[in-house]
Amino acid sequence: MTKMGMIRRIDELGRVVIPKEIRSLLQLNVGEQLEIFLQDDKMIVQRFSRLQSGFEEVEMLGKVLSSAGGCEVAITDNNKVIWSTMKECVGQSLTKEWSDEIRKRQPSQRQKMGIVATSDRQDCQDNTIIANAYILPILSRGDLYGSVTMWGEVSEKAVIQGQFVRDFLRSCIDG
């Protein structure tokens, strides 16, 4: 973990401003939810992912979609891969290209797309290229939570199944 020597004051309402350099480095966006918790004597602030908190359901749905649809699948939040048939890329950051497609908030198709922006692990290549990608953004009450993305031999039936998985995840987020 990189240490950055920045000091900030807590205002009278208990707020702390996250420096622009850190927001840019972590690609934090206005309105994004953060999770705050204590670990020993440290306060940890990290992105909150509703999809990550329901990982068992995400994993089950991803496996079913991949098996039934006969294609590769990834379920993402807005920044990283939460579950994928490409296990080595789980937890890795999305490329700007993939994030931008998700942020369009509309289903889209890309003939070629890089999927992994950076990799600390040697078993997942940087900018792994996938072909024939279908990106289905997960929206709930106007907020964007991630995507169901399929690639490879994606049939019309697989796209419909992907839409069902996306809708089910949306209903889980809605509670």
C-alpha atoms as one frame of an Amber mdcrd trajectory, in Angstrom:
protein
   0.000   0.000   0.000   1.312   3.439  -0.958   1.521   5.975   1.852   0.609
   9.551   0.971   1.512  12.186   3.528  -1.551  14.401   3.316  -3.151  15.889
   6.408  -6.726  17.133   6.487  -8.837  18.697   9.242 -12.261  17.481  10.316
 -14.794  20.313  10.027 -17.516  21.109  12.584 -19.905  18.637  10.866 -17.366
  15.791  10.978 -16.504  15.977   7.263 -13.089  15.361   5.757 -12.261  16.330
   2.188 -10.519  13.595   0.199  -7.702  15.342  -1.703  -8.190  15.655  -5.467
  -4.943  13.739  -6.120  -6.305  10.703  -4.243  -9.759  10.960  -5.864  -8.107
  11.055  -9.295  -5.708   8.209  -8.530  -8.551   5.996  -7.259 -11.011   7.275
  -9.896 -13.557   8.213  -7.208 -16.615   9.906  -8.662 -19.052  12.389  -7.124
 -21.907  10.518  -5.447 -19.990   7.246  -5.175 -20.614   5.348  -1.939 -17.735
   4.707   0.451 -17.583   2.209   3.294 -15.889   3.265   6.542 -14.776   0.760
   9.155 -12.215   0.334  11.909  -9.340  -2.128  11.757  -7.214  -2.163  14.891
  -6.371   1.510  15.439  -6.964   2.553  11.822  -9.995   3.959  10.045 -10.325
   2.344   6.601 -12.252   4.050   3.823 -12.949   2.041   0.675 -15.434   1.860
  -2.162 -18.697   0.198  -1.263 -20.027  -2.340  -3.743 -23.540  -3.686  -3.247
 -22.698  -6.427  -5.734 -19.615  -7.489  -3.761 -21.677  -7.710  -0.574 -23.924
 -10.339  -2.218 -21.052 -12.334  -3.693 -22.631 -15.778  -3.285 -25.593 -14.803
  -5.473 -23.308 -13.115  -8.000 -21.132 -16.224  -8.269 -24.133 -18.554  -8.648
 -25.756 -16.372 -11.320 -22.489 -16.012 -13.215 -21.954 -19.778 -13.288 -25.528
 -20.445 -14.433 -25.338 -17.782 -17.165 -22.009 -19.086 -18.439 -23.207 -22.686
 -18.461 -26.625 -22.001 -20.007 -25.435 -19.324 -22.424 -22.269 -21.118 -23.523
 -20.220 -17.930 -23.350 -17.682 -16.197 -21.121 -19.159 -13.972 -18.395 -18.006
 -11.241 -16.030 -20.043  -9.462 -13.385 -18.522  -6.144 -12.391 -19.110  -3.194
 -10.179 -18.216   0.159 -11.757 -14.484  -0.315 -11.235 -13.465  -3.965 -11.002
 -14.329  -7.523 -11.910 -16.323  -9.138  -9.060 -16.823 -12.556 -10.667 -15.761
 -13.988 -14.012 -15.252 -17.220 -15.872 -11.697 -15.836 -16.243 -10.897 -16.447
 -12.563  -7.442 -14.908 -12.840  -8.995 -11.492 -13.549 -11.384 -11.382 -10.561
 -10.587  -8.354  -8.417  -8.734  -6.583 -11.203  -9.527  -3.039 -12.340 -11.545
  -2.482 -15.506 -10.025  -0.664 -18.448 -11.190   2.885 -19.063 -12.811   1.559
 -22.249 -14.934  -0.961 -20.303 -15.805   1.536 -17.552 -16.837   4.089 -20.177
 -19.149   1.546 -21.844 -20.797   0.778 -18.480 -21.170   4.479 -17.668 -23.154
   5.021 -20.883 -25.976   3.313 -18.949 -27.212   1.565 -22.101 -26.704  -2.021
 -23.263 -23.936  -2.078 -25.860 -21.912  -4.413 -28.019 -18.186  -4.127 -28.782
 -16.337  -6.212 -31.349 -13.074  -5.952 -29.365 -12.389  -4.558 -25.927  -9.599
  -4.602 -23.353 -10.852  -5.847 -20.002  -8.065  -5.624 -17.427  -6.429  -2.258
 -16.816  -3.680  -3.217 -14.413  -2.494  -6.421 -12.903  -0.394  -7.132  -9.850
  -0.683 -10.828 -10.591   1.340 -12.472 -13.327  -1.452 -14.910 -14.300  -3.729
 -12.144 -15.642  -2.260 -10.234 -18.571  -2.638  -6.480 -18.792  -5.248  -5.373
 -21.310  -6.558  -8.840 -22.035  -8.601  -8.442 -25.227 -12.037  -9.997 -25.550
 -14.126 -10.243 -28.725 -17.849  -9.873 -29.344 -18.629  -8.342 -25.937 -22.177
  -7.572 -24.774 -22.290  -5.106 -21.867 -25.496  -4.884 -19.814 -25.251  -2.088
 -17.212 -26.930  -2.721 -13.843 -29.067   0.305 -12.899 -31.258   0.664  -9.848
 -33.300   3.752  -8.959 -31.155   5.830 -11.305 -27.825   4.694  -9.823 -25.270
   2.660 -11.749 -23.906  -0.396  -9.901 -21.916  -2.308 -12.520 -22.537  -4.687
 -15.401 -23.175  -8.173 -16.632 -20.774  -8.618 -19.540 -20.675 -11.606 -21.888
 -18.243 -12.337 -24.707 -17.198 -15.004 -27.173 -19.966 -17.043 -28.782 -22.894
 -15.013 -27.440 -26.242 -16.161 -28.805 -29.475 -14.192 -28.754 -30.661 -16.612
 -26.046 -27.546 -15.814 -23.960 -28.267 -12.060 -24.230 -31.826 -12.652 -22.956
 -30.452 -14.767 -20.095 -27.910 -12.002 -19.349 -30.749  -9.483 -19.164 -32.534
 -11.766 -16.691 -29.383 -11.980 -14.525 -28.988  -8.189 -14.684 -32.635  -7.696
 -13.681 -32.312 -10.193 -10.825 -29.214  -8.399  -9.493 -31.111  -5.095  -9.764
 -33.955  -6.555  -7.667 -31.414  -7.743  -5.044 -29.969  -4.223  -4.869 -33.466
  -2.711  -4.538 -34.096  -5.028  -1.583
